[in-house]
Amino acid sequence: MKPNAVLGLATGSTPQLLYRELVRMKLKWSRVKTFNIDEYVGLSEGHPQSFHSFMWENLFRHIKIPARNIRIPDGNAKNVEKFCGTYEKQIRAAGGIDLQVLGIGANGHIGFNEPMSSLASRTRIKTLAQQTIRDNARFFGSRSKVPRHVITMGIGTIMEARQIVLLAFGVKKSQAVAGAIEGPIAARHPASALQLHPHVTICLDDAAAAKLEFASYYRDTFQHKPVWQQ
Ligand code: GLP
């Protein structure tokens, strides 16, 4: 719908499903710009577990997007603080993000904004929570090999996207999803900030929705859309 869209992209096994579908749709990417939400600090770009590698493997090498239109945080920046400021400027210079894709961590993080992240935070360096290290150890072979620090867009950065789509599947995400959608707006549930955003679409399977108190209401509104939305 928007050939020159600016997309915010996430990594993880959940967005992989979306990227596979986008590749299948054979869309026109020549004018699209992308900003990835996060990257590990200290991994070489070519490291198999870097988010650079993930994005090229799962999306970029399958589509015709100009490499100059792709931005992924530089986990090897000499001056990380300076880099983070530049990243924010690049997002603004691109006109801001039209559509931000999000997954959610089992502990409720979005991007790598761990619980207790400021809900007004900007792109910056963060320290991974032990649960995130445990959850991501599966990709590194052992916990000790998981980087401790990351660069991530902040919650404040994410909230400036004009539209947000959050994907979550499986029972492991049910607690984080309930906290995000129906919990109090609090730093302990970073994704709860999305309750203050005007345009968020959350796609769940039944397992991830299992702890939602108002699930039947959401299903009703989805199944009984006003005529003009059908
Ligand atoms: C990582 C990423 C997040 C992602 C989360 C869940 O921590 N930084 O952006 O949402 O993992 O990943 P998965 O979709 O594999 O469960």
Boltz pocket constraint, residues with backbone or C-beta under 6 A from the ligand:
constraints:
  - pocket:
      binder: B
      contacts: [[A, 10], [A, 11], [A, 12], [A, 13], [A, 14], [A, 15], [A, 38], [A, 102], [A, 103], [A, 104], [A, 105], [A, 106], [A, 109], [A, 110], [A, 111], [A, 112], [A, 132]]
      max_distance: 6.0
